[in-house]
């Protein structure tokens, strides 16, 4: 199906916020790391022969406050070498005041990517346990995972790929969690969707 896997260095108004709160060096470091991540995903797609499309990413403002924040982000991005464009109008049928566009981002199918990574992992000798609830983790030379069915799995490395961390001691991620919500809308369009990720 049509899934929306957006891989971009542009995350809302992060560059403006980082520039004001932490300075140019931190904002530049963030941009460099995000570019490395984007390049990594692109290279993995090439290596796994997975399709992707190169598209611009666009963040737009719908309020005066949003426009000011977006302008700060645009200027901060330009100051650290992010190739952005300031747009006054978009082809979107959504009211907006301005937008910032970053070219050269990619759209992927995240399900196909995860499936390919899992297959490569298994091919290299890894094991994946699906439908296995882990209820406790004990750290040590070997990490011990206890499952809901009473089994123990031992591993030198464990990767948690969940929205809510099971083992909150590492990185204090639990302290950074906050409840959020999102909306999904489905409808038929009378005209083609404009190019880009929004």
N, C-alpha and C positions, 0 to 999 in steps of 0.2 A: 504494500500500500504506500500511500504518501505519508512519510513521517518527516518531522521537522528537526533534523539534527543540524544545528547551527554551530559552526566552529569559527570563532571570531576573536580578535584582540579588543574589540569594542564592547564594553559592558556598562551600559547606561552612561552615567556621568562620572565614572570612576577616576578618570585622569584629572578632572577639575578638583574632585574631592581630595585625591592624593596630593596634588600640588599644594593645596591650601593646608592640609593637615600634616603632611610629612615631608614635603619639599620635592624639588625637581629630581633629585637622585633616586628617590624611592619610586616616583611616578615613572621615571625612565627604566628602572629595574623591572617594574611590573610589566611595562610594555614589552621589554626584551624577553621576559619569561613567557608572556602570552604568545609572542611570535614564535618562540621555540616550540611551544605546545601545538600551535597551529601547524607549523612545519612538520612536527613529528606525526600528527594525525594524517597529514597529506602524504608523507613518505610511507606510512604504514598502509594506507589505502593503495598506493602504487605497488608496494611489495606484495600485497594480498590480492592484487588485481580487482579491487573494489571500485565501483564507479563513484564519482563525486562531481559536483559542479562548482565552478568558481563564480562567486556572486558578490556584489557589494552588500555590506551590512549597513543599515540605516537606523538611527535613533532619532525620533522626532518629539517635539514639544507640543503640548496642547494647551498650555497656560503661560501667562507672562512669567511666573516664577520658574516654570520649566524651561522657558526660552533663555532666561538669564543663566540658569545652571548649565544648559546645553552650550551656550556661548563660552562660559568659563571652561567647559570640557574641551570644546573645539580649540580654544587658544592654548590650553595646557597640552593637548595632544600635538599641536603644531610645534610647540616649544621643545618637545622631546623627540621630534622627528616622525611622528605619526602622520601619514599622508591622508589627511581628511579634507573633505569639501563641505563648505557651508551652503545649505540649500534653503531657499525661501519657499519653494513649492515642490510638491511630490505628486505623482500620478495616482496616489491612493485616494479612495473615496472616503477619507476620514479627515475631519477638521484638524488642522495643525497650523502652527505659527512659524516653525522653522525646523530644520533637520541637519544632522551631521552624517555624512556618508564616508565609509571606509571601503575602498576597493580591495579585491584580492582575497576575500574571505571564502570559506567553503561550506557547502551544504552536503551533508552525508545522510545515509540511511543508518541510524544508530543500531537498529536490530541486526542488520547484515554485518556491521562492524563488530559488534559483540559476539555474534555467532562465529565469525572468522577468527577473532582473537581466541575464543574458547577452543576452537578446533586446532589452532596452532599450539596452544598451551598443552592440550592432550597429546598431540603428535610429539611434543618434546618430552613427554613423560609425566606431565602434570595430571592431577585428578581433580575432578569437579564433583561436588556433592550437591545435588539439587534436592529441593523439598526436605531439607535437613535443618531443623531449627536448632541453633546453638544457644544454649541457655547460660553458659559460663565459659570464661576464658581465664586460664592461669598462665601467667608469663613465666619465663625461665629460659634455660638454654634451648629447650624445645617448648614451643607453645602448646598447651593442652586445651583442646576445645571439648566441652561436654555437651552432648546433644540431648534433646528432649526424650529420646528413646533410651538414654542411659549409656550410649556408646562414647568412647573417647577417641578423638583424632589428634595426632601429634604432628606438628610441622615446625620447620625452622622459621618460616615466614608465613604470616597470615594477612590477607588483605580483606578489609571490611568494605563491602560495596552495598551499603544500606543507607537509607535516608536518616536513620536515627542510630547513633553509635551504640553498639552492644557493650563495648569496653571503653567507658568514658574517661579512664585515667590518662590515656595517651592524648596529648595535645589539648586537653581540656575542651574538646569539641562540644561537650554537653553545655558548657557555659555560653557558647556562641549560637546555640540553636534558638530559633524564634518561630512561632507559628506563622504560616503564610497560607494564602489561598490563591487560586488562579481560576480563570474562566475559560471555557471552551465553547466556541460557537461553530456551527456548521450551516452553510447555506450555499445555494447555487448562484454563481456570478453571471451577469449578463455580458461581461467583457473579460478579456484575459487578465490574469494577475500580473501586475507590473514586476519587472525584474528586481530582484533583491530579497534580502531577509530583513524583517522589521521587528 
